[in-house]
Amino acid sequence: MTLQQVADAAGFSVGFISQIERGITVPSLTSLVAVSRALKADVGSFFQLPKVDAPITRHEGRLVYALGGTPDSAVSYERLSASFPGNILRSTLIHEPPGFRSEPMSHEGEEIYFVVKGALTIEIDGERTILEAGDSAHFPSTLTHVTWNHTSELATVFHTCTMDVFGDGEPSAETSPSLVVKRTAVERSASKPSKTRKPTG
């Protein structure tokens, strides 16, 4: 396949695919799944996926894994969700280093971001919002979305999606467009947003 064919099938730019191929960019987990689908390859061909069969995980026993990069630049993950017949939720703790920015993407299903520690900028369908500790966002994954850690500190995010990022089963059905951003008790505002979204909750 040409770079253009892979980019078209995965929904990314040729430049982004080229950067992955040359080792300049490390994709996020969901982006890697999209590229794997374009190549008709199992995502496990690129790195060892953690398996969780038990319904309970302990923080001291969870495997922390990354797709690449240096310790200071790599995004690391901890798998929280279990694998069992019919499961549709895939959950991870994502640890994003300062300055990391994911690539814009859209895919099937829906997802939730909950900021555990630090802060994260999220842009959904062109609307930019800063989420701080205790804030959350829930939206259809069919909307183009991108996140980045705009701070100088590590951000820890609880992320749940219905995209089959672990190869557990079939993707879920598409959802209708909607967007919910929830705040903690103290309302916070985004600095210089591209569009202003009024928080709910």
C-alpha positions as CSV (number, residue, x, y, z in Angstrom):
1,M,0.0,0.0,0.0
2,T,1.1,3.6,-0.7
3,L,1.2,6.2,2.1
4,Q,-1.8,7.8,0.5
5,Q,-3.8,4.6,0.5
6,V,-3.0,4.0,4.2
7,A,-3.8,7.6,5.1
8,D,-7.1,7.6,3.2
9,A,-8.2,4.3,4.8
10,A,-7.2,5.3,8.3
11,G,-8.6,8.9,8.0
12,F,-5.3,10.7,8.6
13,S,-2.9,12.9,6.6
14,V,-0.1,11.4,4.5
15,G,2.3,13.5,6.6
16,F,1.1,11.9,9.8
17,I,1.4,8.3,8.4
18,S,4.9,9.2,7.1
19,Q,5.9,10.5,10.5
20,I,4.8,7.2,12.1
21,E,6.6,5.2,9.5
22,R,9.9,7.1,10.1
23,G,9.6,7.0,13.8
24,I,9.2,10.8,14.2
25,T,5.7,10.5,15.7
26,V,4.3,8.0,18.2
27,P,0.5,7.6,17.6
28,S,-2.1,7.4,20.3
29,L,-3.7,4.0,21.0
30,T,-6.9,4.8,19.1
31,S,-4.8,6.1,16.1
32,L,-2.8,3.0,16.1
33,V,-6.0,0.9,15.9
34,A,-7.2,3.0,12.9
35,V,-3.9,2.5,11.1
36,S,-3.9,-1.3,11.9
37,R,-7.4,-1.5,10.4
38,A,-6.2,0.2,7.3
39,L,-3.4,-2.3,7.0
40,K,-5.8,-5.2,7.8
41,A,-3.4,-6.1,10.7
42,D,-4.0,-6.9,14.3
43,V,-3.0,-4.1,16.6
44,G,-1.2,-6.7,18.6
45,S,1.3,-7.0,15.7
46,F,2.8,-3.6,16.8
47,F,3.0,-4.1,20.6
48,Q,2.0,-6.4,23.4
49,L,-1.5,-5.7,24.5
50,P,-2.3,-6.2,28.2
51,K,-5.0,-8.8,29.0
52,V,-7.4,-8.3,31.9
53,D,-9.7,-11.2,32.7
54,A,-10.5,-10.4,36.3
55,P,-13.2,-7.9,37.1
56,I,-11.0,-6.1,39.7
57,T,-7.7,-4.4,39.1
58,R,-5.3,-3.1,41.8
59,H,-3.2,0.0,41.2
60,E,0.0,-1.8,42.3
61,G,-0.6,-4.7,40.0
62,R,-1.6,-3.0,36.7
63,L,0.9,-3.0,33.8
64,V,1.9,0.4,32.6
65,Y,2.6,0.3,28.9
66,A,3.5,2.8,26.1
67,L,3.7,2.7,22.4
68,G,7.1,4.3,22.1
69,G,9.0,7.5,22.7
70,T,11.3,8.5,25.6
71,P,10.2,8.4,29.3
72,D,9.7,12.2,29.2
73,S,7.7,12.2,26.0
74,A,5.8,8.9,25.9
75,V,2.1,8.6,26.6
76,S,1.6,5.7,28.9
77,Y,-1.6,3.6,29.6
78,E,-3.0,1.4,32.3
79,R,-5.8,-0.9,31.2
80,L,-8.8,-0.9,33.6
81,S,-11.5,-2.7,31.7
82,A,-11.8,-6.5,31.7
83,S,-12.3,-8.7,28.7
84,F,-15.3,-11.0,28.6
85,P,-17.9,-12.1,26.0
86,G,-20.1,-9.2,24.9
87,N,-18.1,-6.4,26.7
88,I,-18.3,-3.0,24.8
89,L,-16.5,-0.6,27.2
90,R,-12.7,-0.2,27.0
91,S,-11.2,1.9,29.8
92,T,-7.7,3.1,30.5
93,L,-5.8,5.5,32.6
94,I,-3.9,7.7,30.2
95,H,-0.8,9.6,31.4
96,E,0.0,12.4,29.0
97,P,3.3,14.3,29.3
98,P,3.5,18.1,29.0
99,G,3.1,19.2,25.4
100,F,1.7,16.0,24.0
101,R,-0.9,16.5,21.3
102,S,-3.0,13.7,19.7
103,E,-3.9,13.9,16.1
104,P,-7.4,14.9,15.0
105,M,-9.5,11.8,14.4
106,S,-13.1,10.4,14.3
107,H,-14.3,6.8,14.5
108,E,-17.3,4.7,15.5
109,G,-18.8,4.7,19.0
110,E,-18.6,7.1,21.9
111,E,-16.1,8.1,24.6
112,I,-15.7,9.8,28.0
113,Y,-12.7,11.7,29.3
114,F,-12.4,12.4,33.0
115,V,-9.4,14.4,34.2
116,V,-8.0,12.8,37.4
117,K,-4.9,15.0,37.7
118,G,-3.6,18.1,35.9
119,A,-5.5,19.6,33.0
120,L,-6.2,18.8,29.3
121,T,-7.4,20.8,26.3
122,I,-10.0,19.0,24.3
123,E,-11.4,20.1,20.9
124,I,-14.5,18.4,19.7
125,D,-16.0,19.3,16.3
126,G,-14.1,22.6,16.4
127,E,-15.1,23.6,19.9
128,R,-12.2,23.9,22.3
129,T,-12.5,23.5,26.1
130,I,-10.0,23.2,28.9
131,L,-10.8,20.3,31.3
132,E,-9.2,20.5,34.8
133,A,-9.2,17.9,37.6
134,G,-12.7,16.7,38.2
135,D,-14.1,17.8,34.8
136,S,-15.4,15.4,32.1
137,A,-16.5,15.2,28.5
138,H,-18.8,12.7,26.9
139,F,-19.4,12.7,23.1
140,P,-19.9,10.6,20.0
141,S,-16.5,9.5,18.6
142,T,-17.9,10.2,15.1
143,L,-17.2,13.9,15.9
144,T,-13.6,15.0,15.0
145,H,-11.7,15.3,18.3
146,V,-8.2,16.0,19.5
147,T,-6.6,16.5,22.9
148,W,-3.4,18.0,24.1
149,N,-1.7,18.7,27.4
150,H,-1.1,22.4,27.3
151,T,0.5,22.5,30.8
152,S,4.0,21.9,32.1
153,E,2.8,19.0,34.3
154,L,1.8,15.4,33.6
155,A,-2.0,14.9,33.0
156,T,-3.8,11.8,34.1
157,V,-7.1,11.0,32.4
158,F,-9.6,8.2,32.9
159,H,-10.7,7.4,29.4
160,T,-13.6,5.0,28.4
161,C,-14.6,4.3,24.8
162,T,-16.5,1.8,22.8
163,M,-13.9,1.5,20.0
164,D,-12.2,-1.9,20.2
165,V,-8.8,-0.7,21.1
166,F,-7.8,-4.0,22.7
167,G,-9.1,-6.4,20.1
168,D,-11.7,-7.8,22.4
169,G,-14.7,-7.9,20.0
170,E,-16.8,-6.2,17.4
171,P,-17.1,-2.3,17.3
172,S,-20.3,-0.9,18.8
173,A,-23.0,0.8,16.7
174,E,-22.8,4.5,15.9
175,T,-24.4,7.0,18.2
176,S,-26.4,10.2,17.5
177,P,-24.4,13.5,17.7
178,S,-24.5,15.1,21.1
179,L,-21.9,16.6,23.4
180,V,-21.8,16.9,27.2
181,V,-19.1,18.7,29.1
182,K,-19.4,18.5,32.9
183,R,-17.6,20.6,35.5
184,T,-16.8,20.2,39.1
185,A,-18.6,22.4,41.7
186,V,-16.3,25.4,40.9
187,E,-16.9,26.5,37.4
188,R,-13.8,27.0,35.3
189,S,-13.4,28.8,32.0
190,A,-11.2,28.0,29.0
191,S,-8.5,30.5,28.1
192,K,-9.0,31.9,24.6
193,P,-11.3,29.1,23.3
194,S,-11.9,28.9,19.5
195,K,-15.6,28.8,20.4
196,T,-17.3,29.3,23.7
197,R,-19.2,26.3,25.1
198,K,-21.3,26.9,28.2
199,P,-20.6,24.2,30.8
200,T,-23.4,22.0,32.0
201,G,-23.9,20.2,35.3
